[in-house]
Every structure is written in C-alpha cells, then in structure tokens.
C-alpha cells in the first residue's frame, strides 16, 4: 500500500506530464494565407493542379473559381498545389498585364497621377498585373485587349497568378482594388450595343443619273367613250342626242 507521500508524488508527476502533452487540435488548413486574402478581397480563385501545369493549361479548373473559403479549402484538399490563379470574368475585374520596362513605362506615361495609383497588383519577375474594378455600365472594346507593346487587358476565360504561385508576390498586400482610371475607361471601354429601333424601309437608291429634263414625247390622254357622252373624236352631243346641222 502506497503512503500518502508516494501517492501525491506520483499524482504530481502525472499532472506535469499531462500539461506538456500536445493537445489534439484541428489540422491546419492547406489553403495558403495569400489565397485566403485574395478570396476575402472578392477575387474568385482556383487551384492549378500538376496536370494542368504539365499540359500548359492553367485554366483547366477555371470553372471552379469561387470566393467561398469553405469551397476553396475543399479544392485545396482535393488538388494539393501551391499554384493558384484568379479568374478575371468571375471576379468582374479589369486586369492589365504589363510586360517589362516598356509596358510599365507606357502605363506610367498614360496615368498622369501614377504616384496616386496604388491599386492591388501582383508582380512576378518583369511582369506586373494591375487589378481594377470594372466600370459600371460599360464593356471592353473588342479592339482594346492589346493597348500597346507589352500592355494587354485580360479578357474572359483568362486568369492571373496569385502569390505565392511561381514566386509571385503582392506589390502592396494592404492595397485595395481601385476603379478603372478615367483615361483607361475612355480608350478601352464603351457602352454595350443596343438593338436598332424598328424603322420603315427607305426607297431604294438608283445608280442611274436623273436628268433634269424629260425628252419623252407628250401624248394626249384619250377620253373614254360612254353612252350619252361625247368622245374627243366624235361630233358634239347634247343632252344625250347627237346634234347635227344641215346645210
């Protein structure tokens, strides 16, 4: 039988050991913090699995793009990957890709207040993706996808990388998504097409020159002969009876 001192000593050792045992916690999410940050900003993101990278089709799962954190965690568990993209159309964004020094210089020259343009941007090497909100009530012109050498506006079906994909990073992780600058809205966007109003068809236009003078011979109209009325080439009639004079 254990003495009271031995019992208290054993209990103390057990309590100390239990205090140092790691508690069973929920497994950490596989969703990267930068991807979570992008989803919280309203970007519809999707993973780039290994098969998509090997086949050169990064938009393989673009149809799964979402902003729901729970769905993104499921995608991260189903497709373990450190490569994530944001879908342009699903995020309702205007994203400009600036390649190299020339593309960035053109953007700076067009933007008169470049120092005040601090919209959310992703950079990777010599490429920068500037992210803006789409202007309300306007659509992108069909000819505006390529604005200049090294400057391209991403269109529907395209995406851009999110940190830490391929060594990309936020230019400023605390920046917000700003509205499209006025100069960009003026040269790249237009009102949507409206169906033409119904109109009466106009007369067909003839290619022949119209003469100001007619050379057609004038013909005297013929009077129709009816009973009881004289015709132009008959003797005079009066009251329905023929009148003649005898000499």
C-alpha atoms as one frame of an Amber mdcrd trajectory, in Angstrom:
protein
   0.000   0.000   0.000   1.325   3.409  -1.041   1.943   6.001   1.540   0.243
   9.412   1.179   3.587  10.979   0.237   4.168   8.459  -2.575   0.630   8.897
  -3.886   0.933  12.718  -4.014   4.328  12.484  -5.693   3.039  10.150  -8.420
  -0.005  12.358  -8.990   2.239  15.393  -9.346   4.408  13.674 -11.968   1.319
  12.593 -13.927  -0.103  16.114 -13.911   3.174  17.618 -15.109   3.452  15.099
 -17.913  -0.133  15.792 -18.995   0.491  19.513 -19.035   3.317  19.078 -21.574
   1.381  16.738 -23.876   0.255  18.452 -27.110  -3.463  18.902 -27.275  -5.397
  17.404 -30.191  -6.169  20.364 -32.395  -7.878  20.677 -35.730  -5.479  20.083
 -38.634  -4.245  23.270 -40.212  -5.899  24.297 -43.446  -3.986  23.635 -46.655
  -5.249  26.915 -48.092  -2.398  29.413 -48.332  -2.845  32.659 -46.443  -2.325
  34.742 -49.618  -5.034  32.768 -51.392  -7.347  33.328 -48.444  -6.522  37.034
 -48.560  -7.390  37.194 -52.267 -10.734  35.487 -51.686 -11.545  37.932 -48.888
 -10.919  40.765 -51.357 -13.553  39.306 -53.676 -11.280  37.502 -56.155 -12.670
  34.221 -57.495  -9.695  31.857 -57.249  -8.996  28.275 -58.299  -6.033  25.874
 -57.990  -3.601  24.877 -60.746  -3.020  21.134 -60.324   0.152  19.486 -61.516
  -1.504  18.007 -64.614  -2.638  21.499 -65.646   0.889  22.862 -65.318   2.440
  19.986 -67.227  -0.040  20.259 -70.111   0.240  24.033 -70.316  -3.445  24.566
 -69.492  -3.518  26.645 -66.307  -7.232  27.469 -66.751  -8.198  23.788 -66.507
 -10.230  24.355 -63.317 -11.304  27.930 -64.002 -14.921  26.794 -63.819 -14.350
  26.007 -60.117 -13.290  29.577 -59.303 -15.013  30.859 -56.182 -14.682  33.257
 -53.256 -16.137  30.840 -50.687 -13.416  29.892 -48.206 -15.017  26.528 -47.367
 -15.131  25.535 -51.042 -11.555  26.682 -51.530 -10.432  24.525 -48.617 -12.112
  21.549 -50.261 -10.360  22.343 -53.545  -7.045  22.647 -51.716  -7.550  19.222
 -50.144  -8.602  17.679 -53.460  -5.876  19.348 -55.520  -2.827  19.934 -53.287
  -0.926  22.703 -55.020   0.984  25.887 -54.282  -0.205  27.379 -57.579  -3.416
  29.416 -57.599  -4.963  31.792 -60.108  -7.811  34.314 -60.065 -10.435  34.221
 -62.840 -10.969  37.605 -64.497 -14.599  37.152 -65.596 -15.815  35.500 -62.392
 -14.149  38.227 -60.311 -15.605  41.021 -62.502 -12.226  42.713 -62.771 -10.227
  44.707 -65.287  -6.700  43.285 -65.144  -3.854  44.845 -67.140  -0.729  42.809
 -67.772   2.410  44.947 -68.072   5.396  43.143 -69.555   8.866  44.503 -68.951
  10.081  48.055 -68.625   8.313  49.151 -71.819   4.870  48.077 -70.610   5.304
  49.694 -67.216   6.660  52.893 -68.773   3.651  53.137 -71.102   1.263  52.679
 -68.181   3.049  55.341 -66.155   3.002  57.769 -69.073  -0.735  57.266 -69.649
  -1.578  57.607 -65.984  -0.986  61.254 -65.145  -1.355  60.570 -61.420   0.780
  57.431 -61.376   2.008  58.211 -57.878  -1.592  58.071 -56.605  -2.455  54.845
 -58.435  -1.967  52.261 -55.708  -4.420  49.624 -56.770  -3.881  45.986 -55.869
  -1.119  44.492 -58.040   0.725  41.223 -58.417   4.320  41.136 -59.617   6.464
  38.267 -60.824   9.837  38.998 -62.313   9.402  41.626 -65.047   5.617  41.225
 -65.228   3.035  43.186 -63.247  -0.718  42.575 -63.147  -2.624  45.738 -62.160
  -6.117  44.950 -60.856  -9.072  47.360 -61.186 -12.825  47.236 -60.754 -14.890
  47.112 -63.930 -16.659  50.395 -64.758 -20.412  50.143 -64.313 -22.491  50.121
 -67.483 -19.515  49.743 -69.848 -17.953  46.829 -71.707 -14.471  46.275 -73.051
 -13.970  47.190 -76.689 -13.118  44.283 -78.942 -10.018  46.105 -80.188  -8.782
  47.147 -76.745  -7.329  43.871 -75.480  -3.867  44.853 -76.755  -3.312  48.529
 -75.992   0.398  48.785 -76.781   3.562  46.716 -76.932   3.780  44.854 -73.648
   0.348  46.065 -72.441  -2.613  43.674 -72.540  -6.030  43.663 -70.893  -7.047
  40.159 -69.850 -10.403  39.025 -71.220 -12.998  36.375 -70.345 -11.512  32.909
 -69.952  -8.140  34.251 -68.793  -6.619  34.414 -65.331  -3.617  35.766 -63.458
  -1.405  34.225 -60.764  -1.802  34.755 -57.058   1.025  34.701 -54.505   2.983
  32.539 -53.947   2.440  30.995 -57.424   5.708  30.854 -59.344   7.417  33.287
 -56.999   4.753  35.979 -57.428   4.040  38.459 -54.656   1.746  41.350 -53.828
   3.216  44.741 -54.712   1.346  46.026 -51.659  -0.654  43.404 -49.735  -2.687
  46.112 -47.990  -3.713  47.889 -51.195  -7.352  47.924 -52.283  -8.855  47.359
 -55.712  -9.402  50.798 -57.213 -11.723  51.894 -60.002 -10.527  51.965 -63.608
  -8.724  55.270 -64.302 -10.545  57.761 -66.478  -8.000  57.603 -69.306  -8.274
  53.807 -69.461 -12.063  53.919 -69.390 -12.025  56.395 -72.279  -9.760  54.403
 -74.615 -10.708  50.828 -73.711 -14.404  50.781 -72.786 -17.685  51.669 -74.466
 -21.440  51.338 -73.813 -22.920  47.943 -74.686 -24.535  47.534 -78.083 -28.284
  48.235 -78.178 -30.638  46.709 -80.759 -31.521  49.203 -83.520 -35.003  50.709
 -83.465 -37.558  49.454 -85.967 -37.843  51.819 -88.941 -39.717  51.837 -92.204
 -37.567  50.762 -95.136 -36.472  53.692 -97.262 -36.685  53.840-101.047 -34.068
  52.001-102.990 -31.407  54.241-104.395 -30.756  54.042-108.121 -27.272  54.380
-109.519 -28.526  55.967-112.777 -28.202  59.684-113.165 -31.512  61.502-113.092
 -31.977  64.076-115.901 -33.402  67.435-115.009 -35.368  67.467-118.263 -37.527
  64.853-119.937 -37.307  64.217-123.682 -40.270  61.860-123.782 -42.992  62.867
-126.268 -46.125  64.079-124.619 -49.195  62.100-125.593 -52.681  63.492-125.329
 -54.783  61.396-122.981 -57.661  59.529-124.542 -61.107  60.129-123.185 -63.178
  57.086-122.572 -66.426  56.964-124.508 -69.523  56.271-122.542 -73.108  56.146
-123.635 -74.674  59.581-123.767 -71.314  61.375-123.566 -69.267  62.627-126.489
 -65.829  61.427-127.156 -62.963  63.591-128.316 -63.137  62.417-131.951 -66.926
  62.417-132.416 -69.427  65.141-133.238 -70.936  67.154-130.467 -73.596  65.573
-128.326 -76.233  67.436-126.430 -78.452  66.005-123.753 -77.594  62.531-124.873
 -78.657  63.120-128.503 -76.428  63.795-131.410 -76.730  67.318-132.789 -76.025
  67.873-136.461 -76.618  70.765-138.795 -77.954  70.527-142.299 -76.787  72.908
-144.916
